[in-house]
Amino acid sequence: MFRKAAAFVVLVILAVGCGNQSPQATSTPSSGPGHTTAREHHAGAGKASGSSGKANTTKHATSGHPQPSPATSGPAAQPGHEGASPESVEPIQPGTYRYDTTGSSTYGGGFTQQMPSETTLTADPQSGAHQRSVRDLRDAQGNGSVTETWLEFRDGDVYLDRVRSTTTYGPVTDVRDFRPSRPELVGKAGAGPGFHTEFTMTSSGSSAHVSIDVVREERVTVGGRSVDTLLVRTDTTFSGDLSGESTSDTWYTLDRLLPVKERVVIDAQTSSGSFHSEYRAELKQLAPA
């Protein structure tokens, strides 16, 4: 069996992209705090993928009910990943991680954009109790989304401080910035499958209700190495000036908040347009560049 890793719920805000062509529009992120309510059940670990609050741009996304294919179970697990601790989660080792990526995004005008074949996650060095990471899904022309996440590590638990997503399509840029009214506990020490939590985040004009479940323990292969992971499913419902849903399955290493596989489906809409995105990503190597 896997050793229990600390439960973690990392908010990865997947941007609702820009739609039809329009003049340059760049939104300014909200600097004020949002509001968060939460409920959790301490049986295991979790991660959240959602989308955030304020946006002030043109062209966006479509409403829908994504149904990604269920993940396939891996072989029976052996004792956990090297260095894993049942009492805490450590920050991601600083550096850039590269992912083989497939998928596409379709905008309201019927335009479909293929995902780049390689995307990245960059983790900054830890600063005190905090760490910022950046998930970059942009193509060579700079179109796509960049998601910045700020986490706080305290007493073996993990708290969310902020998530900011910036999406660019041609001349249009959309920025959504979310901050809870106080750091949100998103990772509980000593956890495994069965963990469930849900909470609602609000910001100017929109809100996101996030539900996270740790589905199972699974062994996957990354760069020729077997790695013990937790598969986490996240369902997010958006309301307000952004409406729709997203569903993500993400496989995380036990000792750190490092995603090794992602399967994501997003359907969302605003008054400016609609957006549908599906993609899969697999980490190439466990060591950062």
C-alpha positions, 0 to 999 in steps of 0.5 A: 500500500502507499504511505499516506501523503498529506492531502492537497488541494491545489487550485489550478485555474484554467482560463476561459479563453478569448473568442472572436477577433476584437480590438486589444482588451487587457483586464486588470486583476482585482486586488481585493479579497474574494470570499471563500466557504469550505467543507471538507472530510478528512479521509485523504488528499485532494487537488482543485482545478477551477476558474476564478473571479474577475475578468474585464475583457472581450471574448470567452467561453461556453457552458456545458457538462464535460464528461472526460473518460474515467482514468484507468487503474494502475497496478497494486502499489508498493511502499511510497515514493522516495522521500515521501512523508506521511506528515507533510507535503513539501514544495515543488523542487524549483525549476521547469518541468516539461509535459507532452501535451495533446488537445485543442480549444474551440472558441465561440466563432468556430475557430479551433486552436491546437494545444502546443505539443509541449507545455511547462510548469515552472516552480519558483524557489520557496520564499519563506513559507510561500511558493509560486508556480506557473503553468504555461499552456501557450503556443509559439505565437503566445496564444493560450493560458498562463496560470500562476498559483501562490501556495503557503506551507505551514505545519505540514499543511498547504494553504492557497493564497492566490491564483491568477490566470491570463489567457491570450488569443490574438490581440485579446487578453483576459486576466482573472485574479482570485484571492480568498479573504484569508489563506484557504486550507487546501492540503491536510497532512496525513491523507489518501483516497476518500478525501473530499472537500468543496468550497465556493470562491467569489470575486467581482462578477463571478464565483466558482464552486469547487468539489474535489475527491481523491479517487485512488492511489495509482502507480504511473511511469514517468521518464522510465521510472515508476512513481506512486501517485494519487489521482484527484478529480475536481469538478468546478461550476462557474456562475456570474459573468462567467458560467459553465463547468470544468472537470479535471483528473490529475495525478500527483506525486505523494511527497510534493505537489507535482502533477505528473498527468492531467486530463482536463475538460472545460466548457464555459461562456460569457456574454462575449462568447463561448469556449470549449477546451480538452487536453491531456498532458504527461510529465516527461521527467521527474527532475526539473530543468 
